[in-house]
Amino acid sequence: MNTALYETYVQILHEELVPAMGCTEPIAVAYAGALARQTLGTLPERIELTVSGNIIKNVKSVIVPHTGGRKGLPVAVAAGVRVGDADAQLEVLANVTEDQLPLLDEYLSAAEITVSKSPLRCPFDIQVRVFAGGDTAFVQIVGSHTNVVRIEKNGEVLLNKPFSEEAAQPPESRRSLTVEDIIAFADEVDLDDVRAPIARQIEYNTAIAEAGLTGQYGAAIGKILLDSYGDSVQNRAKAWAAAGSDARMNGCEKPVVINSGSGNQGMTASLPVIVYARELKASEEQLYRALVVSNLVTIHLKTGIGSLSAYCGATSAGAGAGAGICYLYGGRYDEIAHTVVNALAINSGMLCDGAKASCAAKIASAVEAGLLGMQMYRHDSQFYGGDGIVVKGVENTIRAVSSIARDGMRETDNEIIRLMIGEETVK
């Protein structure tokens, strides 16, 4: 492949595969709060938090990490303001200690915190306005978890980036992704160019999966899978990915390496590939190249959908995992393209109803779809163009699914949010 495209793909992996502590939506709220306090220069007496419905959906039921099991938007923003480190971005709460939790509780009791729904159409909008004495500061994040678009202090604009109220458009580099080029890149890449993010993904995501399998977290989907269905590699692939989510959604304070802004997607794209590589006794090089495939396919599938929607992102990551496992078995373009199409045909339509314990079970389902999609092609079976949402050609099917998830399911998303937050209407 040409040098420019090669360098673009390297850059994408370095930008996307980054560490995050805890579910990324409450962490983004905490980051905005920490940045608002940093801008204000003192501890706020009052906080006004305004967030889009999708942020409400994804923060409502998930534990905010390093807060001793506390949940909710007021906790997330207060933790960022009182004990967060704005410079750490998505690891804003990583260094919070148990000794600091009384400070958080005191602050939650003393400060006035109001939460309201954003009037913007943008599905990802976080606005934090803080007050102390006669001073104010304002921070707004739009489109993705660290995309700060506006910072103000006492009415003076310190940062102002243009943005659209519609779903955030992906960077132009992401539009260069195709399944064919992803496989060519995986075959050719100098592993030293991607070693740092891939090695960190293996280390971090394996560690949190092990925590999920040995600790008591959430609905314990990973453990239940192993106890109920045995130790086959197929079941272990599902169980390890689910166990990572068990831990992450329910207060485990280990970091993960994310994909497309999501820890659950980062674990789904990586852990099944790691499990299969161990089973097949693959070399480190084979594992790294397979993870390049799984991660980039996942990013490719998510690019046209956007970061937040009614379409469960685990579906994309499960298809990516199937692609990476297919690569481990020696599959290349034809085999991987059919694996992806089959997986999307099986599981597209699984709903996202926020971050919470049941995400682990959805991940298991998504991994199963990826594995079945691969096995179908290995047994000379496939879904064809015209079979439901399947369109002839993998890229055409990806575009079709993206359109359904991004545009077709918009009203579904509004209805989910309405049910979750008790609104009569969501506009």
C-alpha positions in Angstrom: 0.0 0.0 0.0 1.1 3.6 -0.5 3.1 5.4 2.1 0.4 8.0 2.9 -2.3 5.4 3.5 0.1 3.3 5.6 0.9 6.2 7.8 -2.8 7.1 8.1 -3.6 3.6 9.4 -0.8 3.7 11.9 -2.0 7.1 13.1 -5.6 5.8 13.5 -4.5 2.9 15.7 -2.5 5.3 17.9 -5.4 7.8 18.2 -8.1 5.2 18.9 -6.3 2.6 21.1 -5.8 4.7 24.2 -6.3 3.9 27.9 -9.4 4.9 29.7 -10.4 4.5 33.3 -14.0 3.5 33.7 -17.0 3.8 31.3 -16.1 6.6 28.9 -19.3 8.7 29.1 -19.2 9.4 32.9 -15.4 9.8 32.5 -16.0 12.4 29.8 -18.4 14.2 32.2 -15.8 14.1 34.9 -13.1 15.4 32.5 -15.4 18.3 31.6 -15.9 19.1 35.3 -12.2 18.9 36.0 -11.4 21.2 33.1 -14.0 23.6 34.2 -12.6 23.8 37.7 -9.1 24.2 36.3 -10.3 27.1 34.2 -12.1 28.7 37.1 -9.0 28.4 39.3 -10.9 27.5 42.5 -13.4 25.1 43.8 -16.9 25.9 42.5 -19.8 26.6 44.8 -22.3 25.7 42.1 -22.3 23.5 39.0 -24.8 23.6 36.1 -24.4 20.4 34.0 -26.2 20.2 30.7 -26.0 16.9 28.7 -27.6 15.3 25.6 -30.0 12.4 26.1 -27.4 9.8 25.0 -25.1 11.0 27.8 -27.9 10.7 30.3 -28.6 7.2 28.9 -25.0 6.0 29.2 -24.3 7.5 32.7 -27.6 6.7 34.5 -26.8 3.2 35.5 -23.1 2.7 35.5 -20.6 3.0 38.4 -18.3 6.0 38.2 -14.8 4.5 38.8 -12.8 5.4 41.9 -15.9 6.7 43.7 -16.6 3.7 45.8 -19.5 2.4 43.8 -21.3 5.7 43.4 -23.4 6.3 40.3 -25.0 9.1 38.3 -24.3 12.4 36.6 -23.9 14.6 39.7 -21.3 12.1 41.1 -19.5 12.1 37.7 -19.2 15.8 37.4 -18.5 16.4 41.1 -15.7 13.7 41.1 -14.1 15.5 38.2 -14.4 18.9 39.9 -13.3 17.9 43.4 -10.7 15.2 42.9 -10.1 14.9 39.1 -7.0 15.6 37.1 -8.0 17.5 33.9 -4.6 16.9 32.4 -5.1 13.2 32.4 -8.2 13.4 30.1 -9.8 10.0 30.0 -7.8 8.9 33.0 -9.1 11.9 34.9 -10.1 9.8 38.0 -7.3 7.2 37.7 -5.3 8.6 40.7 -8.3 9.2 43.1 -7.7 7.3 46.4 -10.1 6.0 49.0 -8.9 8.7 51.3 -10.3 11.3 49.0 -13.9 9.9 48.9 -14.9 11.8 52.0 -13.9 15.0 50.2 -16.2 14.0 47.3 -19.1 13.3 49.7 -18.6 16.6 51.5 -18.6 18.4 48.2 -21.7 16.6 46.9 -23.5 17.7 50.2 -22.3 21.3 50.0 -22.3 22.2 46.4 -25.4 23.1 44.4 -25.5 20.8 41.3 -28.2 21.0 38.7 -28.6 18.6 35.7 -30.6 19.4 32.6 -31.0 18.0 29.1 -29.3 19.7 26.3 -31.5 21.4 23.6 -29.0 20.6 20.9 -29.7 17.8 18.4 -26.1 16.6 18.8 -26.2 13.1 20.4 -22.9 13.8 22.3 -23.0 17.1 24.2 -21.6 17.9 27.6 -21.7 21.4 29.0 -20.4 22.3 32.4 -20.8 25.8 33.9 -19.3 26.5 37.3 -19.6 29.4 39.7 -17.5 30.6 42.7 -18.1 34.1 44.1 -18.4 36.4 41.1 -16.4 34.2 38.8 -17.7 31.7 36.3 -16.2 29.2 33.8 -17.7 27.1 31.1 -16.5 24.0 29.2 -18.3 22.2 26.4 -17.4 18.8 24.8 -19.2 17.8 21.6 -19.0 14.8 19.3 -16.5 12.6 21.1 -15.1 12.1 24.6 -12.2 14.6 24.6 -13.3 17.0 21.8 -13.4 20.2 23.8 -15.1 22.8 21.6 -15.5 25.8 23.9 -13.8 27.1 27.1 -14.8 30.4 28.7 -13.8 32.3 31.9 -15.9 35.2 33.1 -17.4 35.6 29.6 -14.0 35.6 27.9 -13.7 33.0 25.2 -10.5 31.0 25.7 -11.3 28.3 23.1 -13.9 28.2 20.4 -14.0 25.3 17.8 -16.8 25.1 15.2 -19.1 22.1 15.5 -22.3 20.8 14.0 -25.4 20.0 16.0 -25.8 16.8 14.0 -23.9 13.6 14.8 -20.2 14.3 14.7 -18.5 13.7 11.4 -15.5 11.3 11.6 -12.1 12.6 10.8 -11.2 12.3 7.1 -8.6 9.7 7.9 -11.3 7.2 9.0 -13.0 7.5 5.7 -10.0 5.9 4.1 -10.6 2.6 5.8 -11.7 -0.4 3.7 -11.7 -4.1 4.5 -9.3 -4.8 1.6 -6.8 -2.1 2.7 -7.0 -3.1 6.3 -5.9 -6.6 5.5 -3.1 -5.4 3.2 -2.0 -3.1 6.0 -2.1 -6.0 8.6 0.1 -8.1 6.3 2.6 -5.4 5.7 2.8 -3.3 8.8 6.2 -3.0 10.6 5.0 -4.2 14.1 7.3 -1.7 15.8 5.0 1.0 14.3 2.0 -0.3 16.2 3.6 -2.2 19.0 2.9 0.3 21.8 -0.9 0.5 21.5 -1.4 -3.2 20.7 0.8 -4.4 23.5 -1.0 -2.1 25.9 -4.3 -3.3 24.7 -3.3 -6.9 25.3 -2.0 -6.1 28.8 -4.8 -3.9 30.1 -7.8 -5.7 28.6 -6.5 -9.2 29.7 -6.0 -7.9 33.2 -9.6 -6.6 33.5 -11.0 -9.7 32.0 -9.1 -11.8 34.6 -10.5 -9.5 37.3 -14.1 -10.1 36.0 -13.6 -13.8 36.1 -12.1 -13.9 39.6 -14.0 -11.1 41.3 -17.7 -10.4 42.0 -18.9 -7.9 39.5 -22.4 -7.1 38.1 -24.3 -10.0 36.7 -21.2 -12.2 36.4 -21.9 -13.1 32.7 -18.4 -14.3 32.1 -18.4 -16.7 35.0 -21.9 -17.9 34.1 -20.8 -18.7 30.5 -17.9 -20.8 31.7 -19.9 -22.5 34.4 -22.8 -23.3 32.0 -21.2 -24.0 28.7 -17.7 -25.3 29.4 -14.2 -24.5 28.4 -14.3 -24.6 24.6 -12.3 -21.9 22.9 -15.5 -20.5 21.4 -17.1 -20.2 24.9 -13.9 -18.8 26.4 -13.8 -16.1 23.7 -17.2 -15.0 24.7 -16.7 -15.3 28.4 -13.4 -13.3 28.6 -14.9 -10.4 26.6 -18.1 -10.5 28.8 -16.0 -10.7 32.0 -14.1 -7.6 31.0 -17.4 -5.8 30.7 -18.7 -7.3 34.0 -15.8 -5.7 35.7 -15.7 -2.4 33.8 -19.4 -1.6 34.1 -19.5 -2.4 37.8 -16.8 -0.5 39.4 -13.5 -2.3 38.7 -10.8 0.3 38.8 -8.5 -1.2 36.2 -8.0 0.8 32.9 -8.8 -0.6 29.5 -7.7 0.3 26.0 -10.7 1.6 24.2 -11.8 1.4 20.5 -14.0 4.0 18.9 -14.2 5.8 22.2 -15.6 2.7 24.0 -14.0 0.4 26.5 -16.6 -2.3 25.9 -15.8 -2.1 22.2 -12.1 -2.2 22.9 -12.5 -5.4 24.9 -14.9 -7.0 22.4 -12.5 -6.4 19.5 -9.4 -7.7 21.4 -10.1 -10.4 24.0 -11.7 -13.0 21.7 -8.7 -12.7 19.3 -6.3 -13.0 22.3 -8.1 -16.2 23.5 -8.1 -17.8 20.0 -4.4 -16.9 19.5 -3.5 -18.7 22.7 -5.6 -21.7 21.7 -4.0 -21.9 18.2 -0.5 -21.3 19.7 -0.1 -18.3 17.4 3.1 -16.3 17.5 3.2 -12.8 18.9 3.5 -11.5 15.4 0.4 -13.4 14.3 -1.5 -12.1 17.3 -0.5 -8.5 16.7 -1.4 -8.6 13.0 -4.8 -10.2 13.9 -5.5 -7.4 16.4 -4.6 -4.9 13.8 -7.4 -6.4 11.7 -10.0 -6.7 14.5 -9.4 -3.1 15.7 -9.4 -1.4 12.3 -12.4 -3.4 11.1 -14.3 -2.3 14.3 -13.3 1.4 13.7 -14.3 1.1 10.1 -17.8 -0.3 11.0 -18.3 2.4 13.7 -17.1 5.3 11.5 -20.4 5.7 9.6 -22.5 5.1 12.7 -21.1 7.7 15.1 -20.0 7.3 18.7 -23.5 7.2 20.3 -26.7 5.8 18.8 -29.4 3.3 19.4 -27.2 0.6 17.7 -25.2 -1.4 20.2 -21.5 -0.8 19.4 -20.6 -4.3 20.5 -22.2 -5.6 17.2 -19.5 -3.8 15.3 -16.7 -4.9 17.6 -18.0 -8.5 17.6 -17.8 -8.5 13.8 -14.3 -7.0 14.1 -13.3 -9.8 16.5 -14.6 -12.4 14.0 -12.5 -10.8 11.3 -9.4 -10.9 13.5 -10.0 -14.6 14.4 -10.6 -15.4 10.7 -7.2 -13.8 10.0 -5.6 -16.1 12.6 -6.9 -19.1 10.7 -5.3 -17.8 7.5 -8.3 -16.0 6.1 -7.7 -13.0 3.9 -10.0 -10.7 2.0 -12.7 -13.1 0.7 -13.0 -15.0 4.0 -12.9 -11.8 6.2 -15.3 -9.9 4.0 -17.9 -12.7 4.2 -17.3 -13.0 8.0 -18.1 -9.4 8.5 -21.2 -9.4 6.3 -22.5 -12.6 7.9 -21.9 -11.2 11.4 -23.7 -7.9 10.6 -26.6 -9.8 9.1 -27.0 -11.9 12.3 -26.8 -9.2 15.0 -27.5 -5.8 13.6 -30.4 -4.2 15.4 -29.3 -5.0 19.0 -30.2 -2.0 21.0 -28.0 0.3 23.1 -29.9 1.2 26.2 -27.0 2.7 28.1 -23.9 1.5 30.0 -24.8 -1.1 32.7 -24.4 -4.7 33.7 -26.3 -6.2 30.7 -23.6 -4.9 28.3 -21.6 -8.0 29.2 -24.4 -10.3 27.9 -24.7 -8.2 24.7 -21.0 -8.5 24.1 -21.2 -12.3 24.4 -24.0 -12.2 21.8 -21.9 -10.0 19.5 -18.9 -12.3 19.8 -21.0 -15.3 19.0 -22.3 -13.5 15.8 -18.7 -12.8 14.8 -17.7 -16.4 15.3 -20.7 -17.8 13.6 -20.1 -15.5 10.7 -16.6 -16.9 10.3 -17.8 -20.5 10.7 -20.5 -20.0 8.0 -17.9 -19.1 5.4 -15.6 -22.0 6.5 -18.5 -24.3 5.8 -19.3 -22.8 2.4 -22.3 -20.9 3.7 -23.0 -17.2 3.5 -25.7 -14.5 3.3 -26.2 -12.9 -0.1 -27.1 -9.5 -1.4 -30.8 -9.1 -1.1 -31.0 -11.2 2.1 -32.6 -8.5 4.3 -30.1 -5.7 5.0 -27.3 -7.5 3.2 -26.1 -5.7 0.0 -23.7 -7.2 -2.5 -20.2 -6.3 -1.4 -18.8 -5.8 2.1 -18.4 -2.1 1.8 -21.9 -1.6 0.5 -23.3 -3.7 3.4 -21.2 -1.6 5.9 -22.7 1.6 4.4 -26.2 0.1 4.6 -25.9 -0.9 8.2 -24.3 2.5 9.1 -27.3 4.3 7.5 -29.8 2.1 9.5 -27.9 2.7 12.8 -27.3 6.4 12.3 -30.5 7.6 10.6 -33.1 4.8 10.7 -32.7 4.2 14.5 -32.8 7.8 15.5 -36.4 7.7 16.7 -35.7 4.4 18.4 -32.9 6.2 20.3 -35.3 8.9 21.4 -37.8 6.4 22.6 -35.2 4.5 24.6 -34.0 7.8 26.2 -37.6 8.8 27.0 -38.3 5.4 28.8 -35.0 5.6 30.7 -35.3 9.2 32.0 -39.1 9.4 32.3 -39.7 12.2 29.8 -43.0 12.4 28.0 -41.3 13.6 24.9 -37.7 13.8 23.6 -37.1 16.2 20.7 
